[in-house]
């Protein structure tokens, strides 16, 4: 039985439990169980490699001592154990643990829940999960199969798009950014860790020294505010050999921009921040007045410019709306072009993020420390016969070979063109520059147009809210004076 089939069987068992409501809760339930099993497998390695290894988890709560035996605790006794012993103790580790591994476990369980209410069904799930051995090299690789299935299930739950970047895109971005061993690599909206894993793979392929594991441990960093992708990210990184992932469970945007100090700046930032969404009230106040907005992607772009070291390299996925947007978006783009050399924009075609969203996206590559003089654009071509990428015809890394061949020897061609900073300033920093070599009419995608319309409506709503707020302040002040 394949791992994917086993996971489907586990979810079918969960559907019988009255406490689990919908795909999102089933996935959340599965993720904390997988984390504990993966961590237990890693502890077997720690015990071989470290003298006098001591687990941060109390002995009776370790997976091997309550879950591994198929004939072990079950029914009401198991339910009581999970709710009142396991979760209670592991949640407390974030503040009580004295070692980094213990604090990491506490962060994983901080917002985790046991949704299942039937201890017998919990035992059935655990027994099925125990058929997967995460200590076997080939089955470690098959974790990616579980990972992809969970992401597909999240899609059916209606919220996968904000966590998912196609593997071909993360690999291409990392391949062009070329992170070096010892450079601090950050994804401030890391989701399930796709960019961080791609960076680890790249560095391991290009550097062979004995200290690679220790250096990766302290230089690969991320932040994710939502518990489910955060837990998946930590589990993923542990399986990739990062013993204590430097991933924070937090909202990167919640810290005032002025509170960051020079020591917190990093060498590389690679990210796909949520776009089209609005941040909670007050988050925009952490940013200078001229850049205040509640549009998540715009705030992340400002943050990235601030967090990069001089000479640091950044790459970000952004929708077309950011490129042509005005108002605050214009001021943010002006700052980007003044503070950084935005040397390349790769324009992706329809469907790269299907089935999560049909909105067209762009890959922006920049280096901090010198202003932009010229931006090169490259329009990624669809494979022959394609009108759009889709769920069954996804983008592949090999299709970026034309960009790779062109990158270090740039010349204009049917897909590549350049635009001067003077032209961009004259056009009010509109970066939505169409390919001048393509005269054919663009294929009109009504779904994409509707989603872009919805984004514009959200922006207008934000402006109206701000105007109402300012008007209220003015009226309150006048009433106070009277």
C-alpha positions as CSV (number, residue, x, y, z in Angstrom):
1,X,0.0,0.0,0.0
2,X,1.4,3.4,-1.0
3,X,2.0,6.1,1.6
4,X,-0.6,8.3,-0.2
5,X,-3.2,5.4,0.1
6,X,-2.4,5.0,3.8
7,X,-3.0,8.7,4.4
8,X,-6.3,8.5,2.6
9,X,-7.2,5.5,4.8
10,X,-6.3,7.6,7.9
11,X,-8.5,10.4,6.7
12,X,-11.4,8.0,6.1
13,X,-11.1,6.7,9.7
14,X,-11.2,10.3,10.9
15,X,-14.4,10.9,9.0
16,X,-16.1,8.4,11.3
17,X,-15.2,10.6,14.4
18,X,-18.0,13.1,15.4
19,X,-15.4,15.6,16.7
20,X,-13.7,16.2,13.4
21,X,-15.5,18.7,11.2
22,X,-14.2,19.0,7.6
23,X,-10.9,18.6,5.8
24,X,-9.1,21.4,7.6
25,X,-9.5,19.8,11.0
26,X,-8.6,16.3,9.6
27,X,-5.4,17.7,8.2
28,X,-4.6,19.6,11.4
29,X,-5.1,16.4,13.4
30,X,-2.9,14.4,11.0
31,X,-0.1,17.0,11.1
32,X,0.5,17.0,14.8
33,X,0.6,13.2,14.8
34,X,3.0,13.1,12.0
35,X,5.2,15.6,13.8
36,X,5.4,13.5,16.9
37,X,6.2,10.4,14.9
38,X,8.9,12.2,12.8
39,X,10.5,13.7,15.9
40,X,10.6,10.2,17.6
41,X,12.3,8.8,14.5
42,X,14.9,11.6,14.7
43,X,15.4,11.0,18.4
44,X,16.5,7.5,17.5
45,X,19.3,9.1,15.5
46,X,20.1,11.6,18.3
47,X,20.5,8.7,20.7
48,X,23.1,7.1,18.5
49,X,25.0,10.3,17.8
50,X,24.9,12.2,21.1
51,X,26.3,10.9,24.3
52,X,23.7,10.9,27.2
53,X,21.0,12.2,25.0
54,X,17.9,13.3,27.0
55,X,14.6,13.8,25.3
56,X,12.8,17.1,25.9
57,X,9.5,15.1,26.1
58,X,8.7,13.4,29.4
59,X,9.4,9.7,29.0
60,X,5.7,8.6,29.2
61,X,4.7,11.1,26.5
62,X,7.3,10.0,23.8
63,X,5.6,8.4,20.8
64,X,7.4,5.1,21.3
65,X,6.0,4.7,24.8
66,X,2.3,5.4,24.1
67,X,1.7,5.1,20.4
68,X,4.1,2.6,18.9
69,X,2.5,-0.5,20.4
70,X,-0.5,-1.5,18.2
71,X,-2.1,-3.2,21.3
72,X,-1.4,-0.2,23.6
73,X,-3.7,2.2,25.3
74,X,-7.0,2.8,23.4
75,X,-10.6,4.0,23.9
76,X,-11.6,6.5,26.6
77,X,-8.2,6.0,28.4
78,X,-6.3,7.1,25.2
79,X,-8.6,10.1,24.7
80,X,-8.1,11.2,28.3
81,X,-4.3,10.7,27.9
82,X,-4.1,12.8,24.7
83,X,-6.3,15.6,26.0
84,X,-5.2,15.9,29.6
85,X,-1.6,14.7,29.6
86,X,0.0,14.9,26.2
87,X,-1.4,18.2,25.0
88,X,-1.3,19.9,28.3
89,X,2.4,19.1,28.9
90,X,3.6,19.7,25.3
91,X,1.9,23.1,25.1
92,X,3.7,24.1,28.3
93,X,7.1,23.3,26.8
94,X,7.3,26.6,24.9
95,X,7.7,28.5,28.2
96,X,9.0,25.7,30.5
97,X,11.6,23.9,28.4
98,X,15.2,24.7,29.0
99,X,16.5,23.4,25.6
100,X,15.8,24.6,22.0
101,X,14.2,21.3,21.0
102,X,11.7,21.4,23.8
103,X,10.8,25.0,23.0
104,X,10.3,24.1,19.4
105,X,7.9,21.3,20.4
106,X,6.0,23.8,22.6
107,X,5.6,26.2,19.6
108,X,4.3,23.4,17.4
109,X,1.6,22.4,20.0
110,X,0.8,26.0,21.0
111,X,-2.1,26.2,18.6
112,X,-2.6,22.5,17.9
113,X,-5.8,20.7,19.0
114,X,-7.0,17.2,19.3
115,X,-10.3,17.3,17.4
116,X,-11.0,13.5,17.7
117,X,-13.5,12.4,20.4
118,X,-13.3,8.6,19.9
119,X,-10.2,7.0,21.5
120,X,-10.7,3.8,19.6
121,X,-10.6,5.7,16.3
122,X,-7.5,7.6,17.5
123,X,-5.8,4.2,18.0
124,X,-6.8,3.1,14.5
125,X,-5.3,6.2,13.0
126,X,-2.1,5.8,15.1
127,X,-1.7,2.2,14.1
128,X,-2.0,3.0,10.4
129,X,0.5,5.9,10.7
130,X,2.9,3.5,12.4
131,X,3.1,1.5,9.1
132,X,5.3,4.4,7.8
133,X,8.9,4.3,8.9
134,X,10.5,7.7,8.7
135,X,13.9,6.3,9.5
136,X,14.1,4.6,6.2
137,X,15.8,6.7,3.6
138,X,13.4,5.9,0.8
139,X,10.4,6.6,3.0
140,X,11.9,9.9,4.1
141,X,11.7,10.9,0.5
142,X,8.2,9.7,0.3
143,X,7.2,12.3,3.0
144,X,7.0,14.7,0.0
145,X,4.1,12.4,-1.2
146,X,2.3,13.0,2.1
147,X,3.2,16.7,1.9
148,X,1.7,17.1,-1.6
149,X,-1.4,15.1,-0.7
150,X,-2.0,17.4,2.3
151,X,-1.7,20.4,0.2
152,X,-4.2,19.0,-2.3
153,X,-6.6,18.3,0.6
154,X,-6.1,21.8,1.8
155,X,-7.1,23.0,-1.6
156,X,-10.4,21.2,-1.2
157,X,-10.7,22.8,2.2
158,X,-10.6,26.2,0.4
159,X,-7.3,27.6,1.7
160,X,-4.3,26.0,0.1
161,X,-3.3,28.8,-2.2
162,X,-1.8,30.9,0.5
163,X,0.6,28.1,1.5
164,X,1.6,26.7,-1.8
165,X,4.2,27.8,-4.4
166,X,4.8,25.4,-7.2
167,X,8.1,23.5,-6.7
168,X,9.3,24.5,-10.1
169,X,9.0,28.2,-9.2
170,X,10.8,27.8,-5.8
171,X,13.6,25.8,-7.4
172,X,14.0,28.4,-10.2
173,X,14.1,31.3,-7.9
174,X,16.7,29.7,-5.6
175,X,18.7,28.6,-8.7
176,X,18.9,32.3,-9.8
177,X,19.5,33.7,-6.3
178,X,22.3,31.2,-5.7
179,X,22.4,31.2,-1.9
180,X,26.0,30.7,-0.6
181,X,27.0,28.6,2.4
182,X,27.1,30.9,5.5
183,X,24.6,33.4,4.1
184,X,21.5,34.0,6.2
185,X,18.5,33.0,4.0
186,X,15.1,34.2,5.2
187,X,11.5,33.5,4.1
188,X,9.3,35.9,6.2
189,X,6.1,34.2,5.0
190,X,7.4,30.7,4.7
191,X,4.1,28.7,4.7
192,X,5.0,25.0,4.6
193,X,8.7,25.7,3.9
194,X,9.0,25.3,0.1
195,X,11.6,28.0,-0.4
196,X,13.6,27.0,2.6
197,X,13.8,23.4,1.5
198,X,14.8,24.5,-2.0
199,X,17.6,26.6,-0.5
200,X,18.8,23.7,1.6
201,X,18.9,21.4,-1.5
202,X,20.8,24.0,-3.5
203,X,23.5,24.6,-0.8
204,X,24.0,20.9,-0.2
205,X,24.4,20.3,-3.9
206,X,27.0,23.1,-4.3
207,X,29.0,22.8,-1.0
208,X,30.4,19.6,0.4
209,X,32.3,20.6,3.6
210,X,31.8,18.7,6.9
211,X,30.3,21.8,8.6
212,X,27.4,22.2,6.1
213,X,24.8,20.7,8.5
214,X,25.8,23.0,11.4
215,X,25.9,26.1,9.2
216,X,22.5,25.4,7.6
217,X,21.1,25.0,11.2
218,X,21.8,28.6,12.0
219,X,21.4,30.3,8.6
220,X,18.1,29.0,7.2
221,X,15.3,31.0,8.8
222,X,11.6,31.5,8.4
223,X,8.5,32.9,10.0
224,X,4.9,31.7,9.5
225,X,1.9,33.0,11.4
226,X,-0.7,30.3,10.8
227,X,-0.3,27.1,12.9
228,X,-1.1,24.4,10.3
229,X,1.6,25.5,7.7
230,X,4.0,26.3,10.5
231,X,3.7,22.8,11.9
232,X,4.1,21.3,8.4
233,X,7.2,23.5,7.8
234,X,8.9,22.4,11.0
235,X,8.2,18.7,10.3
236,X,9.5,19.1,6.8
237,X,12.7,20.7,7.9
238,X,13.3,18.1,10.6
239,X,13.0,15.4,8.0
240,X,15.5,17.4,5.9
241,X,18.1,17.2,8.7
242,X,17.5,20.5,10.4
243,X,17.3,19.4,14.0
244,X,15.9,22.6,15.5
245,X,14.5,24.7,12.6
246,X,14.9,28.4,13.0
247,X,11.3,29.1,12.1
248,X,9.2,31.4,14.2
249,X,5.4,31.0,14.7
250,X,4.5,34.7,14.4
251,X,3.4,37.4,12.1
252,X,6.5,39.1,10.6
253,X,4.5,42.2,9.9
254,X,3.6,42.7,13.6
255,X,7.0,44.1,14.6
256,X,7.3,47.9,13.9
257,X,9.7,48.4,11.1
258,X,11.7,50.9,13.1
259,X,12.4,48.2,15.8
260,X,14.6,46.1,13.5
261,X,18.3,46.7,14.1
262,X,21.2,46.3,11.7
263,X,22.1,42.9,13.2
264,X,18.8,41.5,12.1
265,X,19.4,42.2,8.4
266,X,20.0,39.2,6.2
267,X,21.8,38.2,3.0
268,X,19.0,36.6,1.1
269,X,15.2,36.8,1.2
270,X,13.0,34.6,-1.0
271,X,9.3,34.5,-0.5
272,X,5.8,34.3,-1.9
273,X,3.7,36.4,0.5
274,X,0.0,36.1,0.5
275,X,-1.5,38.5,-2.0
276,X,-5.1,39.8,-2.3
277,X,-5.5,39.5,1.4
278,X,-5.8,42.2,4.1
279,X,-3.9,42.4,7.4
280,X,-5.7,42.9,10.7
281,X,-6.4,46.4,11.9
282,X,-3.4,48.2,13.2
283,X,-0.7,46.2,11.4
284,X,-0.2,49.0,8.9
285,X,0.8,51.3,11.8
286,X,4.1,49.4,12.1
287,X,5.2,51.0,8.9
288,X,6.0,54.6,7.9
289,X,3.0,56.7,7.1
290,X,3.8,56.9,3.4
291,X,3.7,53.1,3.0
292,X,0.7,52.3,5.1
293,X,-1.7,49.8,3.6
294,X,-3.5,46.7,4.8
295,X,-2.6,44.8,1.6
296,X,-0.3,42.0,2.7
297,X,2.0,41.7,-0.3
298,X,2.7,45.4,-0.3
299,X,3.7,45.4,3.3
300,X,6.0,42.4,2.8
301,X,7.7,44.2,-0.1
302,X,8.5,47.2,2.2
303,X,9.7,44.8,5.0
304,X,12.0,42.9,2.6
305,X,13.6,46.2,1.4
306,X,14.3,47.1,5.0
307,X,15.5,43.6,6.1
308,X,18.1,43.1,3.4
309,X,21.7,43.9,4.0
310,X,23.6,46.2,1.7
311,X,24.4,43.9,-1.3
312,X,21.7,41.5,-0.1
313,X,19.6,39.7,-2.7
314,X,15.8,39.4,-2.8
315,X,13.3,37.5,-4.9
316,X,9.5,37.8,-4.4
317,X,6.4,36.5,-6.2
318,X,3.9,39.3,-6.8
319,X,0.6,39.6,-8.7
320,X,0.1,41.9,-11.7
321,X,-1.9,44.2,-9.4
322,X,1.2,45.3,-7.6
323,X,3.0,46.1,-10.8
324,X,0.3,48.4,-12.2
325,X,-1.3,49.6,-8.9
326,X,-1.2,53.3,-7.9
327,X,-1.3,55.3,-4.7
328,X,0.6,53.5,-1.9
329,X,1.7,50.9,-4.4
330,X,3.4,53.6,-6.5
331,X,5.3,54.9,-3.5
332,X,6.5,51.4,-2.5
333,X,7.7,50.7,-6.1
334,X,9.5,54.1,-6.1
335,X,11.3,53.1,-2.9
336,X,12.2,49.6,-4.3
337,X,13.7,51.2,-7.4
338,X,15.6,53.8,-5.4
339,X,17.0,51.5,-2.7
340,X,17.5,48.4,-4.9
341,X,18.6,47.3,-8.3
342,X,15.4,45.6,-9.6
343,X,17.3,43.9,-12.4
344,X,14.9,41.3,-13.6
345,X,11.1,40.6,-13.7
346,X,10.1,37.2,-15.0
347,X,6.4,37.4,-16.1
348,X,4.6,34.2,-15.6
349,X,1.7,33.1,-17.8
350,X,-1.8,32.1,-16.9
351,X,-2.4,29.1,-14.6
352,X,1.0,28.7,-12.8
353,X,-0.9,28.8,-9.5
354,X,-3.9,26.8,-10.7
355,X,-6.1,25.5,-9.2
356,X,-5.5,27.9,-6.3
357,X,-5.7,31.1,-8.3
358,X,-5.8,32.2,-11.9
359,X,-4.2,35.6,-11.2
360,X,-1.1,36.3,-13.3
361,X,2.1,36.5,-11.2
362,X,5.6,37.8,-11.6
363,X,9.0,36.9,-10.1
364,X,11.0,40.0,-9.1
365,X,14.7,39.8,-8.5
366,X,16.7,42.6,-6.9
367,X,19.9,43.6,-5.1
368,X,19.9,46.2,-2.3
369,X,22.4,49.0,-2.2
370,X,22.2,50.7,-5.6
371,X,19.3,52.2,-7.5
372,X,17.7,50.6,-10.6
373,X,18.8,51.9,-14.0
374,X,17.3,49.3,-16.2
375,X,14.9,46.5,-15.7
376,X,15.1,43.4,-17.9
377,X,11.8,41.6,-18.5
378,X,11.4,38.0,-19.5
379,X,8.1,36.6,-20.5
380,X,8.0,32.9,-19.7
381,X,6.6,31.1,-22.7
382,X,3.9,28.4,-22.4
383,X,4.9,25.0,-23.8
384,X,3.7,24.4,-27.4
385,X,0.0,23.7,-27.5
386,X,-0.8,25.1,-24.1
387,X,-3.2,28.0,-23.6
388,X,-2.6,27.9,-19.8
389,X,-1.0,25.8,-17.1
390,X,-3.5,23.7,-15.1
391,X,-3.8,21.2,-12.3
392,X,-3.1,18.4,-14.8
393,X,-0.5,20.4,-16.8
394,X,1.6,22.1,-14.1
395,X,4.7,24.2,-14.8
396,X,8.0,22.2,-14.7
397,X,11.5,23.4,-13.6
398,X,13.0,22.3,-17.0
399,X,10.8,24.8,-18.7
400,X,12.9,27.6,-17.2
401,X,15.9,26.5,-19.3
402,X,15.4,29.5,-21.7
403,X,15.6,32.0,-18.8
404,X,18.7,30.2,-17.4
405,X,20.5,30.3,-20.8
406,X,19.7,34.0,-21.2
407,X,20.4,35.1,-17.7
408,X,24.1,35.7,-17.8
409,X,24.3,36.8,-21.5
410,X,21.3,39.1,-21.8
411,X,20.0,40.2,-25.2
412,X,16.6,41.2,-26.4
413,X,14.6,38.5,-28.1
414,X,11.0,37.6,-28.6
415,X,10.6,36.9,-24.9
416,X,13.1,39.5,-23.4
417,X,13.1,43.3,-23.4
418,X,14.5,46.1,-21.2
419,X,13.0,49.3,-19.9
420,X,15.0,52.3,-18.5
421,X,14.3,54.0,-15.2
422,X,13.6,57.2,-17.0
423,X,10.7,55.5,-18.9
424,X,9.4,54.0,-15.7
425,X,9.4,57.3,-13.9
426,X,7.6,59.0,-16.8
427,X,5.0,56.2,-16.5
428,X,4.5,56.8,-12.8
429,X,6.4,53.7,-11.8
430,X,4.0,51.4,-13.6
431,X,6.0,48.1,-13.9
432,X,3.3,46.3,-15.9
433,X,5.2,46.6,-19.2
434,X,3.9,44.4,-22.0
435,X,6.2,42.5,-24.3
436,X,6.9,44.8,-27.2
437,X,7.8,41.9,-29.4
438,X,4.4,40.2,-29.1
439,X,1.7,41.9,-31.3
440,X,-0.9,39.2,-31.0
441,X,-4.0,39.9,-28.8
442,X,-3.7,38.4,-25.4
443,X,-6.0,35.5,-24.4
444,X,-8.7,37.0,-22.2
445,X,-9.3,34.9,-19.1
446,X,-12.6,36.0,-17.5
447,X,-11.8,34.3,-14.2
448,X,-8.5,36.2,-13.9
449,X,-10.2,39.5,-14.8
450,X,-12.8,38.9,-12.1
451,X,-10.2,38.1,-9.4
452,X,-8.3,41.3,-10.4
453,X,-11.5,43.2,-10.1
454,X,-12.1,41.8,-6.7
455,X,-8.6,42.9,-5.6
456,X,-9.3,46.4,-6.8
457,X,-12.6,46.5,-5.0
458,X,-10.7,45.4,-1.8
459,X,-8.2,48.2,-2.3
460,X,-11.0,50.8,-2.8
461,X,-12.8,49.5,0.3
462,X,-9.6,50.1,2.3
463,X,-9.3,53.6,1.0
464,X,-12.9,54.3,1.9
465,X,-12.3,52.9,5.4
466,X,-9.3,55.2,5.9
467,X,-11.3,58.2,4.7
468,X,-14.1,57.4,7.2
469,X,-11.6,57.0,10.0
470,X,-9.9,60.3,9.2
471,X,-13.2,62.1,9.0
472,X,-14.3,60.6,12.3
473,X,-11.1,61.8,13.9
474,X,-11.6,65.3,12.5
475,X,-15.3,65.4,13.7
476,X,-14.3,64.1,17.2
477,X,-11.6,66.8,17.4
478,X,-13.9,69.6,16.4
479,X,-16.5,68.4,18.9
480,X,-13.8,68.3,21.6
481,X,-12.8,71.9,20.8
482,X,-16.4,73.0,21.0
